[in-house]
Amino acid sequence: MLPIPERVRTLAATANVAKLSVDGAPSPARGGVDERGRPVLLVLPGEPLHPLREDAVVAVNLTAMRQLGDATHPRGLLEVQGWAEAVPESEARGAAVAVAAHSADESLFDALERFGERSAPRLLRLDVGQVVYLTGQESGLLDADDYLGAAPDPLAETAERVLSHVNASHRAQLTAGVSRQLGEEAGEVWLWELDRFGATVRVDEALIRFPWPTPARSGLCLETALRGLLCSC
């Protein structure tokens, strides 16, 4: 299994901003996550964060989901807690791209074109204090150093592509391989998580972990390891 800080950062990299609260009160939420794992927010005039009160305690709830057939299930729920700060002008375009990946709001153009004007939409990011996480059967808290010091799984992009392909086209083969591993006929089987240390399979409502004999060091190694599960005998 990925180390918890790396696992949480991997989930955050593709998560959606589900909720924003300022001093405990709900506020409109539009945003994404930058390359360091910090939530970035598009804030409109009149909203609580627009005046940028640096003492305001901000919590951003991130949700990473998994689509299995017609159903959507939460992979991980994260609450990033901290304080809002302005995105520097030199980093504004990158922040806008991060927001647009999850919320294609036309106000992003206004925020860039009128950057720094008091009446313009603002791009803010979170100065992270701590991260509360709930993922699978694990929950806990990461301090800012552990969270920001980690990086997403370097094989995450390949893993998601392979996982989607298997779930779309090879579930019968996956079910057969998992059944052989368990020594009994498995129920409804989906590939749930895939990383360099192993695969997690959802069988009905249960999550079952199959570790690789040795960690995968490349996308090709990852595909080869998964093929061993699909073709196990």
VOPAGU-2260 file (C-alpha; in pm, 1 decimal, decimal comma):
REM VOPAGU-2260
SITE   aa  ch    i         X         Y         Z
SITE  MET   A    0       0,0       0,0       0,0
SITE  LEU   A    1     118,3     351,7     -71,9
SITE  PRO   A    2     245,8     539,8     234,4
SITE  ILE   A    3     -42,2     745,4     375,5
SITE  PRO   A    4     100,5    1091,2     282,6
SITE  GLU   A    5     159,8     975,2     -75,6
SITE  ARG   A    6    -180,9     810,7     -92,1
SITE  VAL   A    7    -356,5    1124,0      31,6
SITE  ARG   A    8    -163,2    1343,6    -214,3
SITE  THR   A    9    -255,8    1104,3    -496,8
SITE  LEU   A   10    -622,9    1132,4    -408,4
SITE  ALA   A   11    -600,4    1511,5    -377,2
SITE  ALA   A   12    -443,5    1543,7    -722,7
SITE  THR   A   13    -768,6    1441,9    -895,0
SITE  ALA   A   14   -1021,9    1538,8    -628,1
SITE  ASN   A   15   -1305,3    1788,4    -667,1
SITE  VAL   A   16   -1372,4    2072,6    -427,2
SITE  ALA   A   17   -1699,7    1965,9    -268,1
SITE  LYS   A   18   -1739,5    2221,1      10,4
SITE  LEU   A   19   -1580,5    2538,4     142,4
SITE  SER   A   20   -1628,5    2686,8     486,8
SITE  VAL   A   21   -1494,7    3012,2     629,1
SITE  ASP   A   22   -1484,8    3036,8    1008,3
SITE  GLY   A   23   -1726,2    2744,9    1015,7
SITE  ALA   A   24   -1984,3    2902,0     781,7
SITE  PRO   A   25   -2048,1    2757,3     432,3
SITE  SER   A   26   -1931,1    2957,6     131,7
SITE  PRO   A   27   -1959,2    2900,6    -246,4
SITE  ALA   A   28   -1695,3    2650,5    -358,0
SITE  ARG   A   29   -1518,2    2666,3    -693,3
SITE  GLY   A   30   -1170,0    2530,2    -717,8
SITE  GLY   A   31    -912,0    2263,7    -775,2
SITE  VAL   A   32    -573,5    2153,9    -642,0
SITE  ASP   A   33    -235,7    2286,4    -754,4
SITE  GLU   A   34      79,4    2082,8    -819,8
SITE  ARG   A   35     180,1    2102,4    -452,6
SITE  GLY   A   36    -154,4    1972,0    -330,6
SITE  ARG   A   37    -284,7    2310,3    -211,7
SITE  PRO   A   38    -651,3    2386,8    -282,4
SITE  VAL   A   39    -689,8    2685,6    -517,4
SITE  LEU   A   40   -1015,3    2879,7    -517,7
SITE  LEU   A   41   -1199,7    3120,4    -743,4
SITE  VAL   A   42   -1369,1    3375,9    -516,1
SITE  LEU   A   43   -1621,0    3629,9    -644,3
SITE  PRO   A   44   -1691,7    3980,5    -508,9
SITE  GLY   A   45   -1934,7    3971,2    -217,9
SITE  GLU   A   46   -1823,3    3627,0     -96,1
SITE  PRO   A   47   -1669,1    3591,0     252,7
SITE  LEU   A   48   -1312,6    3529,4     132,9
SITE  HIS   A   49   -1300,4    3806,2    -127,7
SITE  PRO   A   50   -1166,9    4072,4     115,8
SITE  LEU   A   51    -895,8    3816,0     207,0
SITE  ARG   A   52    -908,9    3819,3     583,7
SITE  GLU   A   53    -583,2    3644,7     667,4
SITE  ASP   A   54    -708,7    3544,0    1011,8
SITE  ALA   A   55   -1009,3    3356,2     868,3
SITE  VAL   A   56    -994,6    2979,4     928,0
SITE  VAL   A   57   -1072,0    2803,3     600,9
SITE  ALA   A   58   -1162,8    2438,7     542,5
SITE  VAL   A   59   -1183,2    2290,9     193,7
SITE  ASN   A   60   -1346,9    1950,8     153,1
SITE  LEU   A   61   -1209,7    1744,5    -136,1
SITE  THR   A   62   -1381,7    1434,5    -270,8
SITE  ALA   A   63   -1213,6    1173,1    -492,5
SITE  MET   A   64   -1467,3     947,2    -662,7
SITE  ARG   A   65   -1460,4     614,3    -848,8
SITE  GLN   A   66   -1704,9     535,6   -1128,3
SITE  LEU   A   67   -1798,1     165,0   -1135,1
SITE  GLY   A   68   -2046,7     100,2   -1410,4
SITE  ASP   A   69   -2343,9     329,5   -1351,0
SITE  ALA   A   70   -2260,3     391,7    -985,2
SITE  THR   A   71   -2022,6     647,5    -834,7
SITE  HIS   A   72   -1846,3     570,5    -506,7
SITE  PRO   A   73   -1620,1     787,6    -286,9
SITE  ARG   A   74   -1254,4     676,6    -290,2
SITE  GLY   A   75   -1141,6     931,6     -38,4
SITE  LEU   A   76   -1271,1    1228,5     157,5
SITE  LEU   A   77   -1021,6    1497,9     258,3
SITE  GLU   A   78   -1061,9    1817,0     458,3
SITE  VAL   A   79    -775,1    2058,3     407,7
SITE  GLN   A   80    -765,7    2315,8     686,8
SITE  GLY   A   81    -565,8    2636,5     688,1
SITE  TRP   A   82    -569,2    3003,7     588,8
SITE  ALA   A   83    -634,4    3172,6     255,9
SITE  GLU   A   84    -361,7    3364,6      76,2
SITE  ALA   A   85    -351,9    3541,2    -259,1
SITE  VAL   A   86    -203,7    3355,1    -554,8
SITE  PRO   A   87      94,2    3559,7    -685,2
SITE  GLU   A   88      35,9    3712,8   -1028,0
SITE  SER   A   89     319,8    3504,2   -1174,0
SITE  GLU   A   90     131,5    3187,0   -1072,9
SITE  ALA   A   91    -220,6    3304,9   -1151,5
SITE  ARG   A   92    -254,2    3134,3   -1489,4
SITE  GLY   A   93    -148,8    2798,0   -1345,3
SITE  ALA   A   94    -397,4    2840,9   -1061,1
SITE  ALA   A   95    -672,7    2925,8   -1309,9
SITE  VAL   A   96    -595,3    2610,0   -1506,5
SITE  ALA   A   97    -620,6    2403,2   -1186,5
SITE  VAL   A   98    -961,5    2555,0   -1110,2
SITE  ALA   A   99   -1083,3    2518,9   -1470,3
SITE  ALA   A  100   -1007,3    2144,8   -1464,4
SITE  HIS   A  101   -1295,9    2105,8   -1218,9
SITE  SER   A  102   -1501,9    2423,7   -1258,0
SITE  ALA   A  103   -1498,0    2594,7   -1598,9
SITE  ASP   A  104   -1627,4    2929,0   -1472,1
SITE  GLU   A  105   -1609,7    3227,6   -1708,7
SITE  SER   A  106   -1512,6    3445,6   -1411,9
SITE  LEU   A  107   -1164,9    3290,0   -1439,6
SITE  PHE   A  108   -1097,8    3507,4   -1745,6
SITE  ASP   A  109   -1203,0    3815,1   -1549,6
SITE  ALA   A  110    -978,7    3712,6   -1259,2
SITE  LEU   A  111    -678,4    3695,3   -1493,6
SITE  GLU   A  112    -751,9    3998,7   -1711,1
SITE  ARG   A  113    -831,0    4224,5   -1412,9
SITE  PHE   A  114    -580,4    4068,8   -1173,0
SITE  GLY   A  115    -526,6    4288,5    -868,4
SITE  GLU   A  116    -833,9    4508,1    -915,8
SITE  ARG   A  117   -1040,3    4533,5    -598,1
SITE  SER   A  118   -1370,1    4460,1    -775,6
SITE  ALA   A  119   -1238,7    4161,9    -977,5
SITE  PRO   A  120   -1278,7    3792,5    -891,1
SITE  ARG   A  121    -979,9    3664,0    -696,9
SITE  LEU   A  122    -764,7    3353,3    -714,6
SITE  LEU   A  123    -671,2    3232,3    -367,6
SITE  ARG   A  124    -496,5    2924,6    -234,2
SITE  LEU   A  125    -477,0    2757,3     101,4
SITE  ASP   A  126    -179,9    2791,6     331,7
SITE  VAL   A  127    -220,4    2434,7     458,6
SITE  GLY   A  128    -227,6    2373,8     832,9
SITE  GLN   A  129    -341,4    2011,5     841,7
SITE  VAL   A  130    -536,0    1754,3     641,1
SITE  VAL   A  131    -800,7    1520,6     779,1
SITE  TYR   A  132    -846,2    1211,1     561,2
SITE  LEU   A  133   -1088,5     921,1     528,6
SITE  THR   A  134    -994,5     666,0     266,0
SITE  GLY   A  135   -1113,0     306,7     253,2
SITE  GLN   A  136   -1099,7     181,2     609,4
SITE  GLU   A  137    -833,4     430,5     720,1
SITE  SER   A  138    -872,3     772,9     870,6
SITE  GLY   A  139    -643,1    1017,4    1039,9
SITE  LEU   A  140    -470,2    1352,4    1025,2
SITE  LEU   A  141    -160,1    1475,7     842,6
SITE  ASP   A  142      26,7    1788,7     940,8
SITE  ALA   A  143     126,7    2035,0     671,0
SITE  ASP   A  144     488,9    1916,4     647,0
SITE  ASP   A  145     392,1    1552,3     588,3
SITE  TYR   A  146     122,9    1642,7     336,1
SITE  LEU   A  147     317,6    1903,0     138,2
SITE  GLY   A  148     637,9    1699,3     159,2
SITE  ALA   A  149     479,5    1403,9     -19,0
SITE  ALA   A  150     408,8    1370,7    -390,8
SITE  PRO   A  151     142,7    1179,2    -583,4
SITE  ASP   A  152     223,2     824,2    -692,4
SITE  PRO   A  153     444,4     864,5   -1004,2
SITE  LEU   A  154     253,1     578,0   -1170,6
SITE  ALA   A  155     -90,6     724,1   -1090,3
SITE  GLU   A  156    -170,6     835,8   -1445,5
SITE  THR   A  157     -84,0     495,9   -1592,8
SITE  ALA   A  158    -266,1     319,1   -1309,6
SITE  GLU   A  159    -589,0     511,1   -1371,0
SITE  ARG   A  160    -574,4     442,4   -1743,9
SITE  VAL   A  161    -517,3      69,8   -1692,4
SITE  LEU   A  162    -781,2      49,1   -1418,6
SITE  SER   A  163   -1044,0     210,1   -1642,0
SITE  HIS   A  164    -958,2     -25,5   -1927,9
SITE  VAL   A  165    -981,6    -336,5   -1711,2
SITE  ASN   A  166   -1313,8    -231,7   -1558,1
SITE  ALA   A  167   -1456,0    -148,9   -1901,7
SITE  SER   A  168   -1330,8    -449,4   -2098,5
SITE  HIS   A  169   -1186,7    -727,4   -1878,3
SITE  ARG   A  170   -1411,0    -771,3   -1575,5
SITE  ALA   A  171   -1485,8   -1135,8   -1655,3
SITE  GLN   A  172   -1113,3   -1208,7   -1660,4
SITE  LEU   A  173   -1065,5   -1007,5   -1339,5
SITE  THR   A  174   -1347,4   -1198,4   -1168,5
SITE  ALA   A  175   -1195,7   -1531,7   -1271,3
SITE  GLY   A  176    -849,7   -1433,0   -1145,7
SITE  VAL   A  177    -981,6   -1303,4    -813,7
SITE  SER   A  178   -1196,1   -1615,9    -767,6
SITE  ARG   A  179    -890,0   -1836,9    -815,3
SITE  GLN   A  180    -694,6   -1627,8    -564,5
SITE  LEU   A  181    -974,2   -1650,6    -306,9
SITE  GLY   A  182   -1041,3   -2019,1    -368,7
SITE  GLU   A  183   -1412,8   -1953,3    -414,9
SITE  GLU   A  184   -1647,0   -1791,7    -662,5
SITE  ALA   A  185   -1632,6   -1414,6    -619,5
SITE  GLY   A  186   -1941,3   -1194,5    -647,7
SITE  GLU   A  187   -1944,3    -859,3    -827,0
SITE  VAL   A  188   -1579,7    -771,1    -888,1
SITE  TRP   A  189   -1429,0    -434,6    -983,4
SITE  LEU   A  190   -1073,5    -307,2    -981,5
SITE  TRP   A  191   -1080,2     -33,2    -714,2
SITE  GLU   A  192    -723,3      93,1    -673,6
SITE  LEU   A  193    -398,8      24,2    -854,5
SITE  ASP   A  194     -51,3     140,0    -753,3
SITE  ARG   A  195     309,2      29,2    -760,7
SITE  PHE   A  196     266,8    -184,4    -447,4
SITE  GLY   A  197     -45,3    -378,3    -545,2
SITE  ALA   A  198    -410,4    -379,2    -649,8
SITE  THR   A  199    -722,5    -332,2    -440,7
SITE  VAL   A  200   -1031,0    -512,2    -569,0
SITE  ARG   A  201   -1388,8    -442,0    -468,5
SITE  VAL   A  202   -1581,1    -770,2    -427,5
SITE  ASP   A  203   -1945,3    -688,3    -358,7
SITE  GLU   A  204   -1905,8    -439,1     -69,1
SITE  ALA   A  205   -1563,1    -559,6      52,3
SITE  LEU   A  206   -1220,3    -425,0     -45,2
SITE  ILE   A  207    -948,2    -690,2     -84,2
SITE  ARG   A  208    -582,0    -605,3    -130,6
SITE  PHE   A  209    -346,5    -808,6    -354,0
SITE  PRO   A  210      15,6    -691,4    -303,2
SITE  TRP   A  211     275,4    -742,0    -575,5
SITE  PRO   A  212     577,4    -964,0    -493,5
SITE  THR   A  213     798,3    -660,7    -564,0
SITE  PRO   A  214     697,9    -296,7    -621,9
SITE  ALA   A  215     639,9    -194,5    -983,1
SITE  ARG   A  216     900,6      53,7   -1103,9
SITE  SER   A  217     739,1     154,0   -1433,1
SITE  GLY   A  218     408,4     150,9   -1615,3
SITE  LEU   A  219     511,3    -166,2   -1796,5
SITE  CYS   A  220     595,5    -337,5   -1466,3
SITE  LEU   A  221     257,3    -231,5   -1330,6
SITE  GLU   A  222      71,5    -380,7   -1627,6
SITE  THR   A  223     276,1    -701,7   -1601,5
SITE  ALA   A  224     198,5    -735,4   -1229,3
SITE  LEU   A  225    -174,0    -684,5   -1290,3
SITE  ARG   A  226    -168,7    -938,1   -1572,1
SITE  GLY   A  227     -42,2   -1188,5   -1315,2
SITE  LEU   A  228    -357,6   -1130,7   -1108,5
SITE  LEU   A  229    -588,8   -1153,1   -1409,0
SITE  CYS   A  230    -421,6   -1469,2   -1534,6
SITE  SER   A  231    -344,1   -1634,6   -1199,7
SITE  CYS   A  232    -386,5   -2009,3   -1193,5
